[in-house]
Every structure is written in structure tokens, then in C-alpha cells.
């Protein structure tokens, strides 16, 4: 009886720690992005003289599930600014039961379809075509088993070799601090995952992607997941500052909108997070936050 109680207490504590970390990371990222809004100067600031530096607006939502006493929910943090045309940094913690069909696809859920999931999801679409769009998410999911997943990938309008090199170096450093096999494995997974199959092309310049991470050492897996978030928070503002003051043309803008169209196609057709959210009764506005405010097709 004591062992069962201790196991339950440990599981509850771990859930609380993971949820708390995602909230802390959300706060740190939002603060860093608002600082970037304040720093814009030069021609690009003059172009948007009537637009004040952006600030995040938060909206809380509750998951609707009459079969669950506490189905949970989340908070959307959305900003439309001068540097970030649209950025969403969302957190959520939800629990419930997978549908019979979807449970067959989830580890540990076919025999017992109950689940708990918490995470952070971020997508940034930038004003300047010279600043790469980016995606980052990390999550912790508990069924009859439990695991971590997530990653980050860079999506420039046109590739900048220095950005690609530095972004991947940051992701590799986070991986290498835990297991030298992580980076080649998770980079290859990202290259395969962030691929637009019907176009036969990559969504961007890659990054890392991992899922079902359950090494048997929960503390180590949680530490790695935290380090992925910290690495993103360190490298992405650096890349934004590198390019956000550069002038751009209407031709640059049109190419940016074209590349956004590719992003939309991937997220609506292939993205796991989109599918998971819709299959588990999540908030459609939060799930589709990843879509850009404007996109184009030739």
C-alpha cells in the first residue's frame, strides 16, 4: 500500500515539475521577445512608425470533456509586433481519454486510454524576410508509461549558412551534454519529419526532433528537455538580432509569403501536434496558432 502511494506521489510531483518548467520557459521567452521588439531601429522601425513595440496578450482556455472532472486547459500568449509579425507561445496541461482509434497509436494507451499531457509550443513568423521563422516545442506525456518529446527547427525564407550552422551548433551542444548519440539521431529524425512529402522538399533547414524519450532515467530525460528549451532561448534571439535591422524589398516579402505557404501545408497535413490537439479535444485556436497571418501561393 505504501509503495503504491509513494509511486503515485512521485508521479504527481514529476507532473507538477514538468508543468512548472514549461510555464517558466514561456515567461522567459516572452520577456526575451518583448525586449527584441523594443530594440528595433533604423529603416525597419521607420517603416512601422505607427506600430508600437509588440506585447504579448494572454488568453486562457479550458478543455471541454464531460467525462473528466479536471480536463485541464492552457494559456495562449500571442504577440503582433514590429519584429514579430505573429508569434505564439502556448502552454497547456490536459488530461482525459484517447478515442479508441487514436489510443492504438499511442504507447501505453491501448489497454488504458487515459492520458495526461503538458507542454509548450512556439511558432514565430517574422516581419522581416531576412529573419528566419522558427518552431519549438517540448512536452511530457503520461499514459500507462511516460515520455518526453519535442525539438526545434529553423525556417528561413532564404537559407543563411551562418544561421544554419549556429542554430544546429546550439541544438548539438544541448544534445551532446547528455548523450553524444542524441544529435545525429534527432537531427536525422527532424530531417525526415519536417519534410513536405507531396512537394518533395524540406520545410526549412532542420534542427532536432525527438519523441517517446524514456531512457529509464526520468531526471535525465527531463534535464535534456529543459536544455533544449534553454538552447532555443539562447540562440534564436541572437539570430533575430543578426538580421532584424536589415532593409528588405517587396520581392523579399513575396518570397517570404511563398515560403509561409509551404509551412501552412506541412502544419495542416503532417504536423503531429496539430493532430494530437484536435484528436484530444484541444482548443482549435491554440492548435492552429502556428499558422502565419499571411501566406502566398504562386
Secondary structure, DSSP 8 states (H G I E B T S, - for coil): -HHHHHHHHHHHHHHHHHHHHHHHHHHHHHHHHHHHHHH--THHHHHTTTS-----EEEEEE---TT-TT-EEEEEEEE--SSEEEEEEEEEEEEEE--HHHHTTSTTTSS--EEEEEEEEEEEEESSTTS-EEEEEEEEEESSSEEEEEEEEEE-SS--HHHHHHHHHHHHHHHHTT-HHHHHHHHHHHHHHSEETTTTEESSS-EEEEEEE--S-HHHHHHHHHHHHHHHHHHHHHHHHHHTTS---HHHHHHHHHHHHHHHHHHHHT-HHHHHHHHTT--HHHHGGGS-S-----
